[in-house]
Amino acid sequence: MTLLLDTSVFLWSIIGQQSKLSRKAFQALEDPYNHRWLSAVSLWEIAIKVGAGKLDFPKHGDFLKAHMDLLRIERVLPVEAAHVFADFGLPRYHRDPFDRMLIAQAQVEGLPFVTGDKQIHKYPIQILW
């Protein structure tokens, strides 16, 4: 199974807070047969938070690249026009533009989205939590 990880799931996994993950999400991430994808949107969100001082990470991409390797992230999903167009049709349950694009990507790509965000659970996408 190919999984799209929410930004918070990725962050919790790399900073040693796996206890914040549900048991099902933790098991899915540990399963060596599952493919793990991270969106370019998540990397962008992290870069913005680091730049604003909201995350205490090194201000270079090597740190994230190393952790992506450790988590066995197989692909960074780029933002495509189809993802942007899908956002137009989404209900406005969630106002965060990063989360909305992740939702659109999961919907367009038909991927289970690993997230504990209750607002995202309202959307017509497959959630793994």
N, C-alpha and C positions, 0 to 999 in steps of 0.2 A: 504494500500500500504506500502511496506517496502522500506525505503530510506537508501542509503549509503551516509554518509556525508563526504564532502571534509574536510581536516584538517582546512582550513581557515574558512569554514562555522561553524565548531565546535568552533573554537577560537573566531570568531566574536560573536557567541551566548553566550559564557560564560563570555566575557569581556564587555558586554553591548554595542556592536557595531552592533546590529541587523539592523540598518539603512543601512548597507552595503549589506544586503541581498536584492534580488529582492522581489517584492511583492508576487510573486508566491512561491518562496522558503520560505519566512516568513510564509505564510499561511499553507504551507505543514508541516512545523515544528510545528506550533501551533495546527494543526489538531490532536485531541486526538486519532483518529482512525488509524493514520499512525504509523508504526513501525520505529524506528530510530536505525540504526546500525552505528557503528564507527569501522574502521579498526584498527587492532593492528599496522599497518603501520603508522597511524596518531599518535598514542600514542608514538611510537618510534621516529617519526619526532619531536614531541613536546619535548620529553626528550632530544634529541640531541640539539635542539635550546635553551632549558633552560640551559643545561650544558655549552653551548658556550656563554651564556650571551645574546642571541638574544631575549629571552623572559623572562620577570621578573615575574616568577612564583615560588612558593615554590619548593624546590628540593626533593619532595617526592610525591609518587603517590596518597596520600590521597586527595590532592587538586583536581586532575583530577577526581578521583572516585566520589567525592562529586558533582562536576559539571556534570558528566555523569548522576548521579541520578537526579539532578535538570532538566536536559534536557530530561530525560526519555529515555536514551540510553538503549535499550533492549538487545543488543548483541554486543560483540566485535568480529569482523570477523577475524579469524586467517588467516595467509598466508598458503595456501595449494600448493602442487606441481602443481596442475592444474592452479593456478593463475600465477605461475612462467612460466610455459610452454606457457601460453597465451601471456605473454610479448614478446616472440620471434616473434609472428606474428603481433604485433602492428606496424603501421607506426611510423616513428621516428619524429613526429611533436613535441613531448615534450621530453626534455632531462632529466628532474628531475626524478630520480629513484623512489622516493616516489609517485609522481603523476602517473608515469607509472604503478606502482603496483596497485594503487587505480583504475585506468582505467581497468586493467586486471581483478581485482576482480569484478568490476561492470559488466564487460562483461561476465565472467564465471558464476556469480551468477544470471545474468539477472535482476539486480537491477537498478532502476533509481538512477543516481548519482547527488547529489545536489552540484553544483559548478558554480561559475561565471567565472572560468578560461577559457578565450577565446581559448587557445591552446587545451584544453581538449574537447571543443565543436567540434573540427575537427574529433574526433574519432567516430567509429560506435557503440556508446552506447547511451542509453536513458539518456538525461540530463534533470534535472528539475532545471530551473532557470527562 
